[in-house]
Amino acid sequence: MSALGSGEGQFLSPMAAAQVDERLPRATWALYLIAAAVVAFVAWASLTRVDEVARADGRLVPDGPTQVIASLESGLLGELLVKEGDLVVKGQDLVRLDPTRVEAAQNEGQVRLLALKALVARLRAEAHGKELRFPPELAEAKAQIESERESYTSRRRLLEESLAGMSSSLSLVQKELTMARQMAAQGLMSNVEVMRLTRQVSDLQQARQERLNRFRQDASGELVRAQNDLAALEEQLVVRSDQLKRTVLTSPVAGVVKAIKNNTVGGVVTSGSPILEIAPMGGRTLIEARVRPRDIGFVAVGQKAEIKLAGYDVNVYGDLLGRVDYIGPDAMGEPDRGPDATYYRVLVVGEENRLKQVNGKNLPLIPGMGATVDIRTGERSVLSYLVRPMLKSQEALRER
């Protein structure tokens, strides 16, 4: 049956009528295909889900408070070993103070220490009546050893001379006593004289022993004082050694030099005054994002986020994954300047603290680097994105 009416077909030749009948089914199939494609696209758009994100600008912030580097003691700034922006590791030298004053006091104390140890060795020998022996650690202290050895020899000689004189007197009196006893036995001398000489011998023996005891007691008293001085000096040297170590200030954490407060080499550094500041690195990766008020209602703690760092090409080095850790309770900024001038402070914690390695090295994440944060607030269909402009237009037509 022809696709043309009987009235229309009479004006066409048989060949033309056949061509018309052939084109109409093709157009019908084209309409069917277009309709099927539209239906398939609508079905795909309604079933396919895409992430809905709240995009916010932000920056890397230190994971912890800024570390202030200061000196416990006052001094002079000898050398500044870093500059602002330098990356430092934990324990790295940052500042050297002029050690001249502390080193001089330390050297003086060391000389005094050797002298006191030599003095203690000499007094111990005198107090206990032993030969003079110096400890091995004084092997290099030749001047101190020689001085105390001379003192020991001199004092020992004076003691021996004093004791020798008393021993000589004692020997004479003992001879007199022997003769007196013989004469008293023969009745040629009174026993009173024998008793006197006996008492004199006893007195001389006692005086000799007292002289020796007094020498040792004096040495013992001096030994106690010297040992006390030695103990006090050793404590002082520990303090001075600690002061000498503190002339080199090191970084307590890995981080980046944030600010230098005193860079005058040779200038005065007062006790406790800040010299420089270190922003910590190497812990958690924290991004402080500024979320617009219109997006904050969809942001919640625990939501996933993608972090793109401004300093590194995301196509080359990739991005970081993270989660929302904190949402500020109130808007910040300048509300008087309009809604675009206000924001909510949101902290996002990165799951890693480094980016893709380049030549075997980790790319540093430095506090202060800019970042773009895409917070996944939910999902929606592709179709909803397509009809959204029409819904907005319809809503606009209803406004007064």
GUROSE-39007 format. One record per residue (C-alpha): residue in one letter; x, y, z. Coordinates in steps of 0.25 Angstrom, whole numbers, plus 2048, in hexadecimal, padded with zeros to 3 digits. Layout:
aXYZ/...
***
This chain:
m800800800/s80580D7FC/a809817807/l8028227FF/g7F38257FE/s7EC8217F2/g7E982F7EE/e7F88337EF/g7FD8267E8/q7F682A7DB/f7FF8367D9/l80C82E7DB/s8138247D1/p8148167D6/m8248187D8/a8228257E0/a81881E7E9/a8218137EC/q82C81C7F0/v8238237FA/d81E816800/e82D812802/r83181F809/l826820813/p82A81381A/r83981881B/a834825822/t82B81C82B/w83781482F/a840820832/l83582683B/y835818842/l844818844/i844827849/a839824853/a840817858/a84D81F859/v84682A861/v84081F86A/a84D81886C/f854825870/v849829879/a84A81B880/w85981C881/a85982A886/s84F826891/l85781A895/t86581F894/r8698268A1/v8748308A3/d87B8368AF/e8758438B4/v88184C8BA/a8828588C1/r88F85F8BC/a8978688C5/d8A486F8C5/g8AE86C8D0/r8BC86B8D5/l8C58618DC/v8C68648EB/p8D085E8F5/d8CC8528FD/g8CF85890A/p8D3865910/t8DE86D90A/q8EB86A912/v8F2877917/i901875918/a90887D923/s91487D92C/l91387A93A/e91F88393D/s923890938/g92E89292E/l933896921/l92E891913/g93988A90D/e934884900/l9268828FA/l9268758F3/v9188758EC/k91087F8E4/e9018818E3/g8FA8768DB/d90586C8DD/l90185D8E0/v9078588ED/v90784A8F4/k906847902/g91384A90A/q9198528FE/d92285E903/l91B86B901/v923876909/r93087790F/l93288191B/d94088691D/p94787C927/t95388492B/r94E888939/v94987A93C/e955873936/a95E87C93F/a95787894B/q95786A947/n966869945/e968871952/g960867959/q96785B953/v975860957/r96F862965/l969854965/l97784E962/a97D85696D/l973852977/k974843973/a983844975/l98184B983/v977840987/a981835983/r98C83C98C/l98483F998/r97E830998/a98D82B998/e9908349A3/a9838319AB/h9858229AA/g9958229AB/k99681C99D/e99F81E991/l99A829988/r99382397B/f98C82B971/p97F82596A/p98182195B/e97982D956/l98383795B/a98E831952/e98E83D949/a98D847954/k99C848956/a99C85695C/q992852967/i99984596A/e9A684C96B/s9A1857974/e99A84D97E/r9A684397E/e9AF84F982/s9A585398D/y9A4844992/t9B3843993/s9B585099A/r9AA84E9A4/r9AF83F9A6/r9BD8449A9/l9B884F9B3/l9B08449BA/e9BC83A9BA/e9C68459BF/s9BC8489CA/l9BA83A9CE/a9C98379CD/g9CC8429D7/m9C283D9E1/s9C782E9DF/s9D58339E2/s9D183A9EF/l9C982D9F2/s9D58259F0/l9DD82D9FA/v9D382DA04/q9D181EA03/k9E081CA05/e9E0825A11/l9D481CA17/t9DC80FA15/m9E8815A1C/a9DF81BA27/r9D880DA29/q9E6806A2B/m9EA811A35/a9DD810A3C/a9DF801A3E/q9ED804A44/g9E780EA4D/l9EF819A46/m9E2821A41/s9D5824A46/n9C981DA40/v9C282AA3F/e9CC82EA34/v9C9820A2D/m9BA824A2D/r9BD832A27/l9C582CA1C/t9BB822A19/r9B082CA18/q9B9835A0F/v9BB829A06/s9AC827A05/d9A9836A03/l9B38359F7/q9AD8299F1/q99F82F9F2/a9A483C9EC/r9AA8359E0/q99D82D9DE/e99583A9DF/r99E8419D5/l99C8369CB/n98D8359CE/r98B8449CD/f9928449BF/r9898399BA/q97C8409C0/d98084D9B9/a9828459AC/s97483E9AF/g96D84C9B1/e9738519A5/l96F84599D/v9618469A1/r96185599C/a96885198F/q95E84698C/n95284F98F/d95985A986/l95B84F97B/a94C84A97C/a94785897A/l95185B96F/e94C84E968/e93E853969/q942860963/l94985A958/v93C852954/v93485F954/r93F86694B/s94085A942/d93185A940/q93286993E/l93C867933/k93385D92C/r92886792D/t930871925/v92C868919/l91D869917/t91785D910/s90985B90A/p8FF853913/v8F784E907/a8F884C8F9/g8F28588F2/v8F48658EA/v8FA8728EF/k8EE87B8F0/a8F48888F5/i90188D8FA/k900897905/n90F89B908/n91989A8FD/t9238A4902/v93089C902/g9388A190E/g92C8A7914/v9278A4922/v91D899924/t91689A931/s91188E93A/g904889935/s902892929/p8FE88C91C/i90988A911/l901883907/e8F487A905/i8F286C8FF/a8E58688F9/p8E48598FB/m8E484F8F0/g8E48408EE/g8D783D8F7/r8C983D8F2/t8C68458E5/l8BD8508E9/i8B58598DF/e8AE8658E4/a8A38678DA/r8998738D9/v88B86E8D5/r8818778D0/p8748798D9/r86C8748CE/d8738668CE/i8758658DD/g86885E8DF/f86C8528D7/v8798518DD/a87B8478E9/v8868418F1/g88B8348EB/q8888378DD/k8938348D3/a89B83E8CB/e8A58408C0/i8B084A8C2/k8B78508B7/l8C48588BA/a8C78648B3/g8D68628B2/y8D58548AB/d8CE85189E/v8C38478A2/n8C4840894/v8D383D897/y8D383B8A6/g8C58378A9/d8BD83C8B5/l8BB8398C3/l8AF8328C9/g8A98378D7/r89E8388E0/v8978448E7/d89B8458F5/y8968528FB/i88B85C8F7/g88C86A8FD/p87F86E905/d87D87B8FF/a8818838F2/m88D88B8F1/g8928978E9/e88B8A48E6/p87C8A28E5/d87A8B18E2/r8818AF8D5/g8768A58D0/p8758958D1/d8818938C8/a88A89A8D3/t88688F8DD/y88A8818DF/y88A8758E8/r8978708ED/v8988618EA/l8A48588ED/v8A684C8E4/v8B08418E8/g8B883B8DD/e8B982B8DD/e8C882D8D9/n8D38378DC/r8DA8368CE/l8D78368C0/k8DC82D8B5/q8EB82B8B5/v8F48328AA/n90182C8A8/g9008248B5/k8FD8308BD/n8F18348C4/l8EB8428C1/p8EA84B8CD/l8DD8508D2/i8E085D8D8/p8D78658E1/g8D18718DA/m8D086A8CC/g8C386D8C5/a8B98628C2/t8AB8608BC/v8A28568C4/d89784F8BE/i88E84A8C9/r88483E8C5/t8778438CB/g86F8388C4/e86A8328B6/r8608368AC/s85C83189E/v861837891/l85383A88E/s85184389A/y85D84B895/l85684D887/v84885188C/r84E85A897/p84F86688E/m841865889/l83C864898/k84387089B/s83D87788F/q82F873893/e8328788A1/a83788589C/l82A887894/r8228868A1/e82A8928A8/r82389F8A9/
***
